[in-house]
Amino acid sequence: MVSGNQIRLNRILREGKMLCIPMDHGISNGPIEGLEDPASTIYKCEGHGLTSVIINKGILKTLPKPTSVGILVHFSSSTSLSLTPNRKMLTGTVKEAVALGADGVSLHINIGGKEEPEMLEQLGKTAEQCHRWGMPLLAMMYPRGENIKDPNDPQIVGHVARMGAECGADIVKTLYTGDVDSFAKIVKSTPVPIVIAGGPKAKTDLDILQMTEDVMAAGAKGITYGRNIFAHKTPEKMVEALAEIIFREATAKEALRKIE
C-alpha cells in the first residue's frame, strides 16, 4: 500500500535520486545574481533533468503556473543583516505546506554554535508534523558555529548527517568532505538518503561536475546546487550535464560536453 510520503517523495526524486536547485536565498541574501526572477529559472530548467526545487512559501504562492518538478517549501530562515545569521527561525508549518500544495518541507539546521539547541528542537517538532501529514522532510545539516574549526572534517560531517536522520528527516543535505572514501563511510552510516550542497560558486564547470561524479561514486543520492546552477550563464545546460552524471553515470568530462 502506497503512503502519502512515498507519493510525494516520488515527485521530488526520480529513480530514487535528486537533482535539486535550492532557491531559498532571497530571505537570507536578497535577489542575488540568478534569483532576480526565480520562476523563470524554474521553468527554464524543468524538462532538462531537474527533479525538484527548494523555495520559500512566498515564491511558491506567486508562481505564474504549476511546474512539472517537485517543490519543497523552505521553512527556516535568517538574514545576512542579523546579529545572529546562524540562528534559523521557523517561517511556516507543515499544515501550511499541505495547503500550498508542496511535495516536501525543507529546514536548515546549523550544528556547533550557541543556536544549536533551538534548531534541533525545531527539527524534531517539524519531523513529527511531517510524519503525521505524510510530508517528506529534507534537513540541511551544516557544521557551522563557534565550535566548528573545519566544517568539512569527515568525523564532524558524519556526526551532523547522522543527527538529521536520527531526528526524523527523510533526506539529509550536508557538505562534501572532499574525498570519496571518507564520504562513502558517512553515506553508509546515515540510514536515509544523503545529498550534498554545492557551496560557493565553483571556479570552473568541470570542478562542480567532478564533485558530483565523486559524491555519486561515494553513494550519495544526488545534489542540491544553488549558485552553481541558477547563477550559471546557461542553467538549463548545467542541469543537463549534472543529469548525465546522476542518472546515466557519465563522467564529469563526458557531461561537460552538454555545456560546451
C-alpha positions as a Python dict, from the first residue, in 0.01 Angstrom:
ca = {
    (1, 'M'): (0, 0, 0),
    (2, 'V'): (146, 334, -108),
    (3, 'S'): (171, 610, 153),
    (4, 'G'): (139, 985, 109),
    (5, 'N'): (506, 1021, 198),
    (6, 'Q'): (605, 782, -83),
    (7, 'I'): (385, 958, -337),
    (8, 'R'): (540, 1294, -255),
    (9, 'L'): (895, 1156, -247),
    (10, 'N'): (832, 1021, -595),
    (11, 'R'): (765, 1378, -711),
    (12, 'I'): (1084, 1511, -551),
    (13, 'L'): (1311, 1228, -669),
    (14, 'R'): (1349, 1033, -991),
    (15, 'E'): (1470, 674, -976),
    (16, 'G'): (1541, 745, -610),
    (17, 'K'): (1784, 1025, -698),
    (18, 'M'): (1772, 1402, -662),
    (19, 'L'): (1880, 1689, -884),
    (20, 'C'): (1755, 1991, -696),
    (21, 'I'): (1806, 2367, -710),
    (22, 'P'): (1774, 2534, -368),
    (23, 'M'): (1643, 2886, -427),
    (24, 'D'): (1569, 2995, -71),
    (25, 'H'): (1843, 3262, -70),
    (26, 'G'): (1603, 3554, -115),
    (27, 'I'): (1537, 3588, 258),
    (28, 'S'): (1897, 3549, 368),
    (29, 'N'): (2069, 3745, 90),
    (30, 'G'): (1805, 3919, -120),
    (31, 'P'): (1768, 3898, -501),
    (32, 'I'): (2121, 3774, -574),
    (33, 'E'): (2253, 3700, -923),
    (34, 'G'): (2038, 3439, -1091),
    (35, 'L'): (1750, 3476, -847),
    (36, 'E'): (1611, 3806, -967),
    (37, 'D'): (1324, 3601, -1115),
    (38, 'P'): (1315, 3252, -956),
    (39, 'A'): (1011, 3140, -1155),
    (40, 'S'): (1180, 3189, -1492),
    (41, 'T'): (1479, 2982, -1378),
    (42, 'I'): (1250, 2701, -1266),
    (43, 'Y'): (1061, 2692, -1597),
    (44, 'K'): (1386, 2719, -1792),
    (45, 'C'): (1535, 2414, -1616),
    (46, 'E'): (1232, 2184, -1596),
    (47, 'G'): (1242, 1920, -1864),
    (48, 'H'): (1623, 1912, -1862),
    (49, 'G'): (1667, 1659, -1583),
    (50, 'L'): (1573, 1871, -1281),
    (51, 'T'): (1375, 1675, -1021),
    (52, 'S'): (1290, 1943, -766),
    (53, 'V'): (1345, 2292, -626),
    (54, 'I'): (1356, 2438, -275),
    (55, 'I'): (1173, 2771, -250),
    (56, 'N'): (1021, 2991, 20),
    (57, 'K'): (644, 2997, 54),
    (58, 'G'): (609, 3346, -91),
    (59, 'I'): (774, 3237, -416),
    (60, 'L'): (557, 2924, -430),
    (61, 'K'): (242, 3136, -388),
    (62, 'T'): (344, 3373, -669),
    (63, 'L'): (444, 3115, -934),
    (64, 'P'): (257, 3212, -1252),
    (65, 'K'): (174, 2848, -1330),
    (66, 'P'): (238, 2499, -1190),
    (67, 'T'): (573, 2336, -1259),
    (68, 'S'): (647, 1977, -1354),
    (69, 'V'): (922, 1943, -1090),
    (70, 'G'): (876, 1863, -722),
    (71, 'I'): (857, 2153, -479),
    (72, 'L'): (999, 2158, -129),
    (73, 'V'): (890, 2463, 68),
    (74, 'H'): (1163, 2604, 293),
    (75, 'F'): (1051, 2690, 645),
    (76, 'S'): (1359, 2816, 831),
    (77, 'S'): (1531, 3146, 773),
    (78, 'S'): (1765, 3418, 893),
    (79, 'T'): (1924, 3715, 717),
    (80, 'S'): (2275, 3836, 646),
    (81, 'L'): (2169, 4161, 816),
    (82, 'S'): (2110, 3988, 1150),
    (83, 'L'): (2336, 3996, 1455),
    (84, 'T'): (2290, 3615, 1464),
    (85, 'P'): (2276, 3498, 1099),
    (86, 'N'): (2331, 3133, 1202),
    (87, 'R'): (2011, 3132, 1407),
    (88, 'K'): (1743, 2992, 1176),
    (89, 'M'): (1382, 3051, 1282),
    (90, 'L'): (1069, 2873, 1162),
    (91, 'T'): (869, 3061, 899),
    (92, 'G'): (588, 2813, 839),
    (93, 'T'): (413, 2491, 939),
    (94, 'V'): (367, 2153, 776),
    (95, 'K'): (-8, 2212, 760),
    (96, 'E'): (67, 2528, 561),
    (97, 'A'): (288, 2325, 324),
    (98, 'V'): (-1, 2087, 260),
    (99, 'A'): (-233, 2381, 183),
    (100, 'L'): (25, 2529, -54),
    (101, 'G'): (45, 2203, -249),
    (102, 'A'): (412, 2144, -166),
    (103, 'D'): (567, 1800, -212),
    (104, 'G'): (803, 1834, 84),
    (105, 'V'): (938, 2057, 359),
    (106, 'S'): (1295, 2182, 398),
    (107, 'L'): (1467, 2302, 716),
    (108, 'H'): (1816, 2447, 769),
    (109, 'I'): (1989, 2333, 1089),
    (110, 'N'): (2330, 2465, 1199),
    (111, 'I'): (2525, 2245, 1439),
    (112, 'G'): (2814, 2362, 1653),
    (113, 'G'): (2703, 2702, 1775),
    (114, 'K'): (2505, 2851, 2060),
    (115, 'E'): (2187, 2844, 1848),
    (116, 'E'): (2206, 2464, 1800),
    (117, 'P'): (1958, 2354, 2075),
    (118, 'E'): (1677, 2573, 1944),
    (119, 'M'): (1719, 2449, 1588),
    (120, 'L'): (1733, 2083, 1697),
    (121, 'E'): (1402, 2134, 1875),
    (122, 'Q'): (1257, 2285, 1556),
    (123, 'L'): (1379, 1982, 1358),
    (124, 'G'): (1227, 1732, 1599),
    (125, 'K'): (888, 1904, 1614),
    (126, 'T'): (870, 1959, 1239),
    (127, 'A'): (964, 1595, 1174),
    (128, 'E'): (673, 1484, 1393),
    (129, 'Q'): (433, 1706, 1197),
    (130, 'C'): (573, 1578, 864),
    (131, 'H'): (519, 1217, 969),
    (132, 'R'): (162, 1298, 1072),
    (133, 'W'): (83, 1458, 734),
    (134, 'G'): (283, 1217, 514),
    (135, 'M'): (511, 1502, 410),
    (136, 'P'): (879, 1431, 325),
    (137, 'L'): (1132, 1632, 524),
    (138, 'L'): (1470, 1743, 391),
    (139, 'A'): (1710, 1859, 663),
    (140, 'M'): (2001, 2081, 563),
    (141, 'M'): (2252, 1972, 828),
    (142, 'Y'): (2551, 2207, 835),
    (143, 'P'): (2852, 2213, 1070),
    (144, 'R'): (2851, 2586, 1139),
    (145, 'G'): (2921, 2776, 1458),
    (146, 'E'): (3174, 2869, 1721),
    (147, 'N'): (3274, 2509, 1794),
    (148, 'I'): (3342, 2415, 1430),
    (149, 'K'): (3704, 2456, 1325),
    (150, 'D'): (3680, 2258, 997),
    (151, 'P'): (3327, 2220, 852),
    (152, 'N'): (3449, 1954, 608),
    (153, 'D'): (3605, 1731, 875),
    (154, 'P'): (3470, 1380, 798),
    (155, 'Q'): (3405, 1299, 1164),
    (156, 'I'): (3205, 1619, 1211),
    (157, 'V'): (3014, 1587, 882),
    (158, 'G'): (2932, 1225, 968),
    (159, 'H'): (2801, 1326, 1310),
    (160, 'V'): (2592, 1612, 1172),
    (161, 'A'): (2444, 1397, 892),
    (162, 'R'): (2353, 1121, 1137),
    (163, 'M'): (2178, 1376, 1361),
    (164, 'G'): (1945, 1468, 1074),
    (165, 'A'): (1847, 1106, 1023),
    (166, 'E'): (1813, 1041, 1397),
    (167, 'C'): (1577, 1339, 1433),
    (168, 'G'): (1345, 1207, 1161),
    (169, 'A'): (1449, 1363, 829),
    (170, 'D'): (1372, 1164, 513),
    (171, 'I'): (1662, 1321, 321),
    (172, 'V'): (1977, 1478, 465),
    (173, 'K'): (2162, 1753, 282),
    (174, 'T'): (2515, 1820, 403),
    (175, 'L'): (2866, 1918, 298),
    (176, 'Y'): (3103, 1706, 93),
    (177, 'T'): (3418, 1608, 283),
    (178, 'G'): (3638, 1640, -25),
    (179, 'D'): (3725, 1276, -85),
    (180, 'V'): (3527, 972, -192),
    (181, 'D'): (3644, 727, 76),
    (182, 'S'): (3557, 939, 379),
    (183, 'F'): (3222, 1041, 232),
    (184, 'A'): (3133, 681, 147),
    (185, 'K'): (3167, 596, 518),
    (186, 'I'): (2930, 881, 604),
    (187, 'V'): (2674, 763, 348),
    (188, 'K'): (2696, 410, 488),
    (189, 'S'): (2642, 526, 846),
    (190, 'T'): (2343, 751, 764),
    (191, 'P'): (2020, 547, 732),
    (192, 'V'): (1846, 790, 495),
    (193, 'P'): (1949, 926, 152),
    (194, 'I'): (2223, 1189, 153),
    (195, 'V'): (2252, 1473, -98),
    (196, 'I'): (2518, 1742, -96),
    (197, 'A'): (2528, 2119, -101),
    (198, 'G'): (2713, 2299, -378),
    (199, 'G'): (2870, 2568, -166),
    (200, 'P'): (3016, 2884, -323),
    (201, 'K'): (3025, 2932, -700),
    (202, 'A'): (3283, 2689, -843),
    (203, 'K'): (3581, 2824, -1037),
    (204, 'T'): (3504, 2604, -1339),
    (205, 'D'): (3216, 2391, -1465),
    (206, 'L'): (3441, 2085, -1455),
    (207, 'D'): (3505, 2140, -1083),
    (208, 'I'): (3137, 2116, -992),
    (209, 'L'): (3081, 1823, -1230),
    (210, 'Q'): (3379, 1636, -1087),
    (211, 'M'): (3250, 1684, -732),
    (212, 'T'): (2917, 1543, -847),
    (213, 'E'): (3084, 1239, -1003),
    (214, 'D'): (3279, 1181, -681),
    (215, 'V'): (2983, 1204, -442),
    (216, 'M'): (2771, 975, -658),
    (217, 'A'): (3058, 724, -656),
    (218, 'A'): (3053, 750, -276),
    (219, 'G'): (2686, 650, -269),
    (220, 'A'): (2510, 985, -239),
    (221, 'K'): (2162, 1006, -388),
    (222, 'G'): (2210, 1338, -561),
    (223, 'I'): (2285, 1706, -530),
    (224, 'T'): (2125, 2036, -434),
    (225, 'Y'): (2323, 2311, -605),
    (226, 'G'): (2218, 2673, -585),
    (227, 'R'): (2463, 2930, -724),
    (228, 'N'): (2636, 2669, -938),
    (229, 'I'): (2310, 2630, -1131),
    (230, 'F'): (2098, 2944, -1103),
    (231, 'A'): (2398, 3179, -1140),
    (232, 'H'): (2532, 2985, -1440),
    (233, 'K'): (2514, 3158, -1779),
    (234, 'T'): (2310, 2862, -1910),
    (235, 'P'): (2147, 2697, -1605),
    (236, 'E'): (1950, 2451, -1818),
    (237, 'K'): (2269, 2317, -1975),
    (238, 'M'): (2431, 2276, -1633),
    (239, 'V'): (2124, 2081, -1523),
    (240, 'E'): (2156, 1858, -1831),
    (241, 'A'): (2523, 1794, -1756),
    (242, 'L'): (2450, 1707, -1394),
    (243, 'A'): (2168, 1476, -1501),
    (244, 'E'): (2413, 1285, -1722),
    (245, 'I'): (2623, 1208, -1415),
    (246, 'I'): (2342, 1142, -1168),
    (247, 'F'): (2108, 934, -1385),
    (248, 'R'): (2334, 795, -1659),
    (249, 'E'): (2661, 753, -1466),
    (250, 'A'): (2856, 969, -1712),
    (251, 'T'): (3196, 1101, -1610),
    (252, 'A'): (3247, 1469, -1539),
    (253, 'K'): (3442, 1514, -1862),
    (254, 'E'): (3172, 1340, -2064),
    (255, 'A'): (2900, 1551, -1903),
    (256, 'L'): (3093, 1871, -1972),
    (257, 'R'): (3010, 1830, -2342),
    (258, 'K'): (2648, 1918, -2258),
    (259, 'I'): (2765, 2264, -2160),
    (260, 'E'): (3035, 2317, -2420),
}
